[in-house]
Amino acid sequence: MNWIILVVAGLCEMSFTYCLGRAKSSIGLEWWSWIGGFLLFSVASMVLLGKAIQTLPIGTAYPVWTGIGAIGTVVVGIIFFHEPATFWKLFFITTLIISIIGLKIIS
């Protein structure tokens, strides 16, 4: 169950970076809405990470959490913000995914 909580925490981390990206190009009330989403997802991410590490080793949980956020943010950047999907970016994201899977296997 705590692995599911950890994955949701990572998705919340990815979501708060998406909100920041949207806030970057917004003004007025729309900006405040995106910043509100950023704050909500930030708090949710940290609370869920704290819950997950009650039973998971921090040395595994934290890299998995940041990895999910990093991978998700790169994918969001490519899909929603039209960032380039270069060979090297995809290569290193792939190595990060393999590393996360390795951490899950050994823990």
Order of alpha helices (4+ residues) and beta strands (2+ residues): alpha-alpha-alpha-alpha
